[in-house]
């Protein structure tokens, strides 16, 4: 299991610090998802309320 980490603020985990340099802005809720291409570039951030269909459409563009 994973330990709780911060995604905003002074104690932001290093992964989220990096993700937010790629697509700036605070993460509104902890179920945000990031789409990363095969080169390791962050393509898009999806908020929790975005549908799986929207994520699938963006994913299909990368395949």
Phi and psi restraints in degrees (value plus and minus 20) as a CYANA .aco file:
   2 UNK   PHI    -118.1   -78.1
   2 UNK   PSI     131.5   171.5
   3 UNK   PHI    -106.7   -66.7
   3 UNK   PSI     137.7   177.7
   4 UNK   PHI     -87.5   -47.5
   4 UNK   PSI     116.8   156.8
   5 UNK   PHI    -149.8  -109.8
   5 UNK   PSI     139.0   179.0
   6 UNK   PHI    -110.4   -70.4
   6 UNK   PSI     121.6   161.6
   7 UNK   PHI    -130.1   -90.1
   7 UNK   PSI     -28.5    11.5
   8 UNK   PHI    -159.3  -119.3
   8 UNK   PSI     141.5   181.5
   9 UNK   PHI      69.8   109.8
   9 UNK   PSI    -189.2  -149.2
  10 UNK   PHI     -85.9   -45.9
  10 UNK   PSI     -47.1    -7.1
  11 UNK   PHI    -123.8   -83.8
  11 UNK   PSI       5.1    45.1
  12 UNK   PHI     -78.0   -38.0
  12 UNK   PSI     112.3   152.3
  13 UNK   PHI     -82.3   -42.3
  13 UNK   PSI     126.4   166.4
  14 UNK   PHI     -74.0   -34.0
  14 UNK   PSI     -59.3   -19.3
  15 UNK   PHI     -78.2   -38.2
  15 UNK   PSI     -66.6   -26.6
  16 UNK   PHI     -93.1   -53.1
  16 UNK   PSI     -49.1    -9.1
  17 UNK   PHI     -80.2   -40.2
  17 UNK   PSI     -66.3   -26.3
  18 UNK   PHI     -85.8   -45.8
  18 UNK   PSI     -66.5   -26.5
  19 UNK   PHI     -77.8   -37.8
  19 UNK   PSI     -59.7   -19.7
  20 UNK   PHI     -96.5   -56.5
  20 UNK   PSI     -34.5     5.5
  21 UNK   PHI     -96.7   -56.7
  21 UNK   PSI     -47.2    -7.2
  22 UNK   PHI     -99.4   -59.4
  22 UNK   PSI     -61.6   -21.6
  23 UNK   PHI    -152.2  -112.2
  23 UNK   PSI      75.5   115.5
  24 UNK   PHI     -82.5   -42.5
  24 UNK   PSI     133.8   173.8
  25 UNK   PHI     106.1   146.1
  25 UNK   PSI     130.6   170.6
  26 UNK   PHI     -89.4   -49.4
  26 UNK   PSI     130.5   170.5
  27 UNK   PHI    -108.8   -68.8
  27 UNK   PSI     101.1   141.1
  28 UNK   PHI     -90.5   -50.5
  28 UNK   PSI     -47.9    -7.9
  29 UNK   PHI    -176.6  -136.6
  29 UNK   PSI     136.7   176.7
  30 UNK   PHI     -96.5   -56.5
  30 UNK   PSI     -15.6    24.4
  31 UNK   PHI    -126.6   -86.6
  31 UNK   PSI       3.4    43.4
  32 UNK   PHI     -84.7   -44.7
  32 UNK   PSI     127.0   167.0
  33 UNK   PHI    -143.9  -103.9
  33 UNK   PSI     125.4   165.4
  34 UNK   PHI    -138.0   -98.0
  34 UNK   PSI     117.9   157.9
  35 UNK   PHI    -122.1   -82.1
  35 UNK   PSI     102.8   142.8
  36 UNK   PHI    -139.8   -99.8
  36 UNK   PSI     111.6   151.6
  37 UNK   PHI    -101.7   -61.7
  37 UNK   PSI    -199.2  -159.2
  38 UNK   PHI     -88.5   -48.5
  38 UNK   PSI     -33.9     6.1
  39 UNK   PHI    -112.7   -72.7
  39 UNK   PSI     -18.8    21.2
  40 UNK   PHI      62.6   102.6
  40 UNK   PSI      -4.6    35.4
  41 UNK   PHI    -112.7   -72.7
  41 UNK   PSI     114.9   154.9
  42 UNK   PHI     -95.8   -55.8
  42 UNK   PSI     102.5   142.5
  43 UNK   PHI    -115.1   -75.1
  43 UNK   PSI     -61.1   -21.1
  44 UNK   PHI    -180.9  -140.9
  44 UNK   PSI     131.4   171.4
  45 UNK   PHI    -132.5   -92.5
  45 UNK   PSI     116.2   156.2
  46 UNK   PHI    -133.2   -93.2
  46 UNK   PSI     108.3   148.3
  47 UNK   PHI     -94.6   -54.6
  47 UNK   PSI     139.9   179.9
  48 UNK   PHI     -76.4   -36.4
  48 UNK   PSI     -52.1   -12.1
  49 UNK   PHI    -100.2   -60.2
  49 UNK   PSI     -26.8    13.2
  50 UNK   PHI     -90.9   -50.9
  50 UNK   PSI     122.6   162.6
  51 UNK   PHI     -98.5   -58.5
  51 UNK   PSI     136.0   176.0
  52 UNK   PHI     -78.1   -38.1
  52 UNK   PSI     -50.7   -10.7
  53 UNK   PHI     -84.9   -44.9
  53 UNK   PSI     -59.3   -19.3
  54 UNK   PHI     -86.2   -46.2
  54 UNK   PSI     -60.0   -20.0
  55 UNK   PHI     -86.3   -46.3
  55 UNK   PSI     -63.4   -23.4
  56 UNK   PHI     -80.9   -40.9
  56 UNK   PSI     -59.1   -19.1
  57 UNK   PHI     -83.9   -43.9
  57 UNK   PSI     -61.9   -21.9
  58 UNK   PHI     -88.1   -48.1
  58 UNK   PSI     -56.2   -16.2
  59 UNK   PHI     -86.5   -46.5
  59 UNK   PSI     -60.7   -20.7
  60 UNK   PHI     -80.6   -40.6
  60 UNK   PSI     -52.5   -12.5
  61 UNK   PHI     -85.1   -45.1
  61 UNK   PSI     -43.5    -3.5
  62 UNK   PHI    -109.9   -69.9
  62 UNK   PSI     -36.0     4.0
